Amino acid sequence: MKAITRFFSSVKLAIVLLIILTLASILGTLIPQGRSAVEYTARYGQISNLLIRMEITHLYHSWWFLGLLFLISINTIVCTLTRLKSKLKKTLRPKLEFESKMLNSLKVSQTFTINKGIEKTKERLKELLISNRYRTQEKTLKGRVFLMARKHVFGIFGSDVVHIGLLIIFLGGILSGLLGFKSNLQLTEGQVLKIPKADFSLKLDKFETEYYESGRVRDWKSTLTVIENKKEIFTKKIEVNHPLSYKGFMFYQSRWGWDWENPSVNIVIKDQGDTSNGINITLKIGDKAILRDKNLEIHALHFVPDFVLNERNQVTTRSLQPNNPAVFIKAIKDGKELFSGWIFSKFPDFVQQNSQKEKGLSIRFADFKTEQYSGIQMTKDPGASCIWAGCIILMFGLFVAFYWTSREIKILMEEKKGSTYVIIGGLAPKNRESFRVEFDKITKKLRR
């Protein structure tokens, strides 16, 4: 048992664990967290499989990172408890008997004689110490008077307060790793979305995109309403760095885009040689329009915002920006396929398959329309409040440890032939020069 206690109370163990945790945290900062396997493969190539297996892509939720936090928490607890007992004993039951040899061995000490009786010397000394905010305790034994004066006694617990702050931070990290999660939501205007792992929903009332004069996007803003039990609780407009917070969930404005799953396209149809503007048809992808006077059916089957052919000659989209929008149209007349192919908004004269002219029909992709969506990043971090509280306690502990350090003065007095022989020594773990000045000031006034 002693060997286990000695191992977990080791400062060397604490240093090693802190170094590993620091390096792991740097790794977690350099490698994006919580992305898809495709993104990691595109960025890191073959090494991405190793990163995923070692859970470096979800580092702060990984078993080994949480294990490190647990180990350093045990180390901090044992280290604190093994030292706390002696500190409490020293604070609550200080030893009031000390030898002259011990007092003279202190770095701050003096020996002198006062031409007054021991009682008057003691009272004068207590008066001086109290005026400097010291608390005194005394004991008389065999004609000798032992006097101890202390102030800022709580300062000796500064390191323990720092340890408590660290423990609360580690607890917050463990809670975040075990119970915290992050998810990306996608909402269009008017959409109500049930929040996973929560008892409320979010509604996107309005989404705004602000632009600079150059045309670049300046900001995105989403007006969100929290709905609980079919009642609207409150509404807030969020933007980058100004999230919505509710019941431990945080909702951040993270991105925006177009909802290419449900676009509508505007098709213009006319016969070859027709000088009119033709017939305008608006279709959702997957729908069809029937022109009874022409006995014609128009089907809109597929849509891509940025048409391109891949290395297998398959149609795909180069990006999610509408750089080269195209729609796949099928026209059927009298039960026979009249036209089937891709038509392009920016290149109306180009047809991917089958010439329209041969069929005596002109089909033009005039326009398209789709709603913008708001990308919301949702996070729940149950350990965040613990981490903030731990940071505050840690800062307080550091202040106590460095700026509220304990000071202790021990005095041994013995009466000899009507005079008092005084040995006085002091101890301060920090700010020793300041303590020496105070010590000399007290002894000067006493000797005067």
C-alpha positions in Angstrom: 0.0 0.0 0.0 2.8 2.4 0.9 4.5 1.6 -2.5 1.3 2.5 -4.4 0.8 5.7 -2.4 4.5 6.6 -3.0 4.0 6.0 -6.7 0.8 8.1 -7.1 2.2 10.9 -4.9 5.3 11.2 -7.0 6.0 14.6 -8.5 7.9 12.9 -11.4 4.7 11.0 -12.3 2.8 14.3 -12.4 5.4 15.9 -14.6 5.4 13.0 -17.1 1.6 12.9 -17.3 1.4 16.7 -17.8 3.9 16.5 -20.6 2.0 13.7 -22.3 -1.3 15.6 -21.9 0.2 18.8 -23.2 1.6 17.0 -26.3 -1.7 15.3 -26.9 -3.6 18.6 -26.6 -1.2 20.2 -29.2 -1.9 17.2 -31.5 -5.6 17.7 -31.0 -5.3 21.3 -31.9 -3.3 20.7 -35.1 -5.5 17.9 -36.3 -9.2 18.9 -37.0 -11.6 17.0 -34.7 -14.8 15.3 -35.6 -14.5 15.4 -39.4 -15.6 12.6 -41.8 -13.3 9.8 -42.9 -13.3 11.1 -46.5 -12.0 14.5 -45.3 -9.2 12.9 -43.3 -8.2 10.7 -46.3 -8.2 13.7 -48.6 -5.9 15.6 -46.2 -3.6 13.0 -44.7 -3.7 10.1 -47.2 -2.8 6.6 -45.9 -1.9 7.9 -42.4 -5.6 8.8 -41.9 -6.5 5.2 -41.0 -3.9 5.3 -38.2 -5.3 8.6 -36.9 -8.8 7.2 -36.9 -7.8 3.9 -35.2 -5.9 5.7 -32.5 -8.9 8.0 -32.0 -6.8 11.1 -32.6 -9.6 12.4 -34.7 -11.8 12.4 -31.6 -8.9 12.9 -29.2 -10.8 14.5 -26.3 -13.3 11.7 -26.2 -10.8 8.9 -26.7 -10.3 6.3 -23.9 -6.6 6.9 -23.6 -6.9 10.7 -23.2 -9.6 10.2 -20.6 -7.4 7.6 -18.9 -4.6 10.1 -18.7 -6.9 12.6 -17.1 -8.0 10.0 -14.6 -4.4 9.0 -13.7 -3.3 12.6 -13.2 -6.5 13.2 -11.1 -5.5 10.3 -8.8 -1.9 11.6 -8.6 -3.2 15.1 -7.6 -5.6 13.7 -5.0 -2.9 11.4 -3.4 -0.3 14.2 -3.5 -2.6 16.7 -1.8 -3.8 14.3 0.9 -0.3 13.1 1.9 0.8 16.7 2.5 -2.4 18.1 3.9 -2.3 16.2 7.2 1.0 17.8 8.2 -0.2 21.2 7.1 -3.4 21.0 9.1 -1.4 19.8 12.2 1.0 22.7 11.8 -1.8 25.2 11.4 -4.2 24.0 14.1 -1.8 22.5 16.7 1.6 24.3 16.3 4.4 23.2 18.5 5.0 26.0 21.1 8.3 24.7 22.5 11.5 25.3 20.6 15.2 25.3 21.4 17.5 28.3 21.1 19.7 26.3 18.7 16.8 25.9 16.3 15.9 29.7 16.4 19.5 30.6 15.8 19.7 28.3 12.8 16.9 30.3 11.0 18.1 32.7 8.3 16.3 35.6 9.9 17.1 35.7 13.6 18.5 37.9 16.3 19.6 37.6 20.0 19.6 40.5 22.4 18.8 41.5 26.0 16.1 43.9 27.1 16.5 45.8 30.3 13.0 45.1 31.5 11.2 42.2 33.2 10.0 39.3 31.2 6.3 40.2 31.6 6.7 43.8 30.3 8.9 42.6 27.4 6.3 40.0 26.5 3.4 42.5 26.5 5.4 45.0 24.5 6.4 42.3 22.0 2.8 41.1 21.6 1.7 44.7 21.1 4.2 45.2 18.3 3.2 41.9 16.6 -0.5 42.6 16.8 0.0 46.0 15.3 1.6 44.2 12.3 -1.4 41.9 12.0 0.2 38.9 13.6 -1.8 36.5 15.7 0.1 35.3 18.8 0.1 32.1 20.9 2.2 31.7 24.1 3.3 29.1 26.5 5.3 29.4 29.8 7.4 26.5 31.0 10.0 26.5 33.8 10.4 30.2 33.8 10.8 30.5 30.0 8.2 32.1 27.8 7.6 30.7 24.3 5.8 33.0 21.9 4.7 32.2 18.4 3.3 34.8 16.0 1.8 34.1 12.6 0.0 35.8 9.8 -1.3 34.8 6.4 -1.5 31.3 7.8 -3.9 30.3 5.0 -1.1 30.9 2.5 0.4 27.5 3.2 -2.7 26.0 1.6 -2.2 27.9 -1.6 -0.7 24.9 -3.4 -3.6 22.7 -2.2 -6.1 25.2 -3.6 -4.2 25.0 -6.9 -4.6 21.2 -6.7 -8.3 21.5 -6.1 -8.6 23.8 -9.1 -6.7 21.3 -11.3 -8.9 18.5 -10.0 -12.1 20.3 -11.0 -10.6 21.1 -14.4 -9.7 17.4 -14.9 -13.2 16.4 -13.8 -14.6 18.8 -16.3 -12.4 17.3 -19.0 -13.6 13.8 -18.1 -17.3 14.9 -18.1 -16.8 16.5 -21.5 -15.2 13.5 -22.9 -17.8 11.0 -21.6 -21.0 13.1 -22.0 -20.2 15.9 -24.4 -20.9 15.8 -28.1 -20.9 18.0 -31.2 -23.2 17.9 -34.2 -23.9 20.0 -37.4 -27.5 21.0 -38.1 -28.8 22.3 -41.4 -32.0 24.4 -41.4 -33.9 26.3 -44.1 -36.2 29.3 -43.4 -39.4 28.1 -41.7 -38.0 24.7 -40.8 -38.5 23.3 -37.3 -35.9 20.7 -36.3 -36.1 18.5 -33.2 -32.8 18.7 -31.4 -31.2 15.3 -30.8 -30.7 14.3 -27.2 -32.9 17.2 -26.1 -36.5 18.0 -25.2 -36.9 21.0 -27.4 -36.8 22.1 -31.1 -35.3 24.9 -33.1 -37.0 27.0 -35.8 -35.2 29.1 -38.3 -37.3 32.2 -38.7 -34.9 34.1 -41.0 -31.5 33.6 -42.5 -29.5 36.6 -43.8 -26.2 36.8 -45.7 -24.4 40.2 -45.6 -21.9 41.1 -48.3 -19.1 43.6 -48.8 -19.2 46.0 -51.7 -16.7 43.7 -53.5 -19.3 40.9 -53.3 -17.5 38.8 -50.7 -19.6 37.4 -47.8 -19.2 39.6 -44.7 -21.5 37.8 -42.2 -24.2 35.2 -41.8 -27.1 35.7 -39.3 -29.8 33.3 -38.3 -32.9 34.2 -36.3 -33.7 31.1 -34.2 -36.7 30.4 -32.0 -36.6 27.8 -29.2 -39.8 25.7 -29.1 -40.6 23.5 -26.1 -43.9 21.6 -25.6 -45.2 23.3 -28.8 -44.6 26.7 -27.2 -42.2 29.4 -28.4 -39.8 30.0 -25.5 -37.6 32.8 -26.9 -36.1 34.1 -30.1 -32.5 35.2 -30.7 -30.4 36.2 -33.7 -27.1 34.4 -33.8 -24.0 35.1 -35.9 -20.3 34.1 -35.8 -19.0 34.3 -32.2 -22.5 35.2 -30.9 -24.1 31.8 -30.1 -27.5 30.8 -28.6 -27.3 29.0 -25.3 -30.2 26.9 -23.8 -30.3 24.0 -21.3 -26.5 23.3 -21.6 -26.6 23.3 -25.5 -24.7 25.9 -27.5 -25.7 26.8 -31.1 -23.1 28.5 -33.2 -23.4 30.0 -36.7 -20.8 28.0 -38.6 -21.6 28.0 -42.3 -24.2 28.5 -45.0 -25.1 27.1 -48.4 -27.8 26.2 -50.9 -30.2 23.4 -50.4 -29.4 21.5 -53.7 -31.6 18.6 -52.6 -34.8 20.5 -53.4 -34.1 23.0 -56.2 -36.7 24.2 -58.7 -35.8 24.8 -62.3 -37.4 27.0 -64.9 -37.6 25.4 -68.4 -38.6 27.2 -71.6 -40.1 25.0 -74.4 -40.9 26.0 -77.9 -41.0 24.5 -81.4 -38.1 25.0 -83.8 -38.8 28.2 -85.8 -41.3 29.5 -83.2 -40.7 33.2 -82.8 -42.7 33.5 -79.5 -41.1 33.5 -76.1 -42.2 29.9 -75.7 -43.8 28.1 -72.7 -42.3 28.6 -69.2 -42.4 25.6 -66.9 -41.3 25.5 -63.3 -40.5 22.1 -62.0 -39.1 20.5 -58.8 -36.5 17.8 -59.4 -38.4 14.5 -59.7 -41.6 16.2 -60.9 -43.1 16.3 -64.3 -45.2 18.8 -66.3 -47.8 17.8 -68.9 -48.5 20.0 -71.9 -51.8 18.7 -73.1 -52.1 20.8 -76.2 -48.7 19.4 -77.4 -49.3 16.0 -75.9 -45.9 16.4 -74.2 -44.5 15.4 -70.9 -41.4 17.1 -69.4 -39.5 15.4 -66.6 -36.8 17.0 -64.5 -34.8 14.1 -63.2 -31.4 15.4 -61.9 -29.7 18.6 -61.0 -26.1 19.5 -60.3 -24.9 23.0 -59.3 -21.4 22.7 -60.8 -21.4 20.2 -63.7 -18.3 18.2 -64.5 -17.4 14.7 -65.8 -15.1 12.7 -63.6 -12.4 10.3 -64.7 -15.0 7.5 -65.3 -17.0 9.9 -67.5 -19.7 10.1 -64.9 -21.6 13.3 -64.1 -20.8 14.9 -60.7 -20.5 18.3 -59.2 -17.2 20.0 -58.9 -18.4 22.1 -55.9 -21.5 23.2 -54.0 -21.3 26.6 -55.7 -23.6 27.3 -58.7 -20.7 27.8 -61.1 -22.1 25.5 -63.9 -25.7 24.5 -63.0 -27.2 21.8 -65.2 -30.5 19.8 -65.2 -31.2 16.4 -66.8 -34.4 16.6 -68.8 -36.5 14.0 -70.4 -39.2 14.9 -72.9 -41.9 12.3 -74.0 -44.4 12.9 -76.8 -47.1 10.5 -77.7 -45.5 7.9 -75.4 -42.2 8.1 -77.1 -39.0 9.6 -75.8 -38.4 12.8 -77.8 -35.4 14.1 -75.9 -33.1 13.0 -73.0 -30.1 14.9 -71.8 -28.4 17.6 -69.8 -29.1 21.2 -70.5 -27.1 24.1 -69.0 -28.1 27.4 -67.6 -24.9 29.2 -68.7 -24.5 27.4 -72.0 -28.0 27.2 -73.5 -26.8 26.1 -77.0 -24.8 23.1 -75.7 -26.6 19.8 -75.1 -24.8 16.8 -73.5 -26.9 14.2 -75.4 -29.1 14.1 -78.5 -29.6 17.2 -80.6 -32.8 19.1 -79.9 -32.9 20.4 -83.5 -33.4 16.9 -84.9 -36.6 16.5 -83.0 -37.9 20.0 -83.9 -38.1 21.0 -80.3 -36.2 23.7 -78.3 -35.7 23.1 -74.5 -33.8 25.8 -72.7 -32.7 25.9 -69.0 -33.7 29.5 -68.2 -33.2 29.7 -64.4 -33.1 27.8 -61.1 -34.0 28.6 -57.6 -33.2 27.0 -54.3 -33.4 28.0 -50.7 -30.3 28.9 -48.7 -29.7 26.9 -45.6 -28.1 27.9 -42.3 -25.4 25.7 -41.0 -25.6 25.5 -37.2 -23.0 23.8 -35.1 -24.5 22.3 -31.9 -22.4 21.4 -29.0 -23.1 20.1 -25.5 -20.3 20.3 -23.1 -21.3 19.4 -19.5 -17.8 19.8 -18.3 -17.4 23.4 -19.4 -18.8 25.0 -16.2 -16.4 22.7 -14.2 -13.5 23.8 -16.3 -14.3 27.5 -15.8 -14.9 27.0 -12.0 -11.6 25.1 -11.8 -9.7 27.9 -13.6 -11.1 30.5 -11.2 -10.1 28.4 -8.2 -6.7 27.7 -9.7 -6.0 31.4 -10.2 -7.1 32.1 -6.6 -4.8 29.4 -5.4 -1.9 30.9 -7.3 -2.6 34.3 -5.9 -2.7 32.9 -2.3 0.5 30.8 -2.9 2.5 33.7 -4.3 1.0 36.9 -2.8 -0.5 35.7 0.5 2.4 33.7 1.8 2.5 32.8 5.5 4.9 34.4 7.9 6.0 33.0 11.2 8.0 34.5 14.1 9.1 32.4 17.0 10.4 34.0 20.3 12.1 32.4 23.3 12.4 34.7 26.4 14.1 34.0 29.6 14.6 36.4 32.6 18.1 36.9 33.9 18.9 39.3 36.8 16.0 41.6 36.1 16.6 41.7 32.3 15.1 39.6 29.6 17.2 37.5 27.3 15.4 37.2 23.9 16.1 34.9 21.0 13.8 35.7 18.0 13.7 33.9 14.6 11.4 34.2 11.6 10.5 32.1 8.6 8.8 33.1 5.3 8.8 30.8 2.3 8.5 33.7 -0.2 9.0 37.5 -0.3 11.9 37.0 2.2 13.3 40.5 1.7 10.0 42.1 2.6 9.7 39.8 5.6 13.3 40.7 6.7 12.4 44.4 6.6 9.3 43.8 8.7 11.3 41.6 11.1 14.0 44.2 11.6 11.4 46.9 12.2 9.7 44.9 15.0 13.0 44.1 16.7 14.2 47.7 16.5 11.1 49.0 18.2 11.4 46.3 20.8 15.0 47.1 21.6 14.3 50.8 21.7 
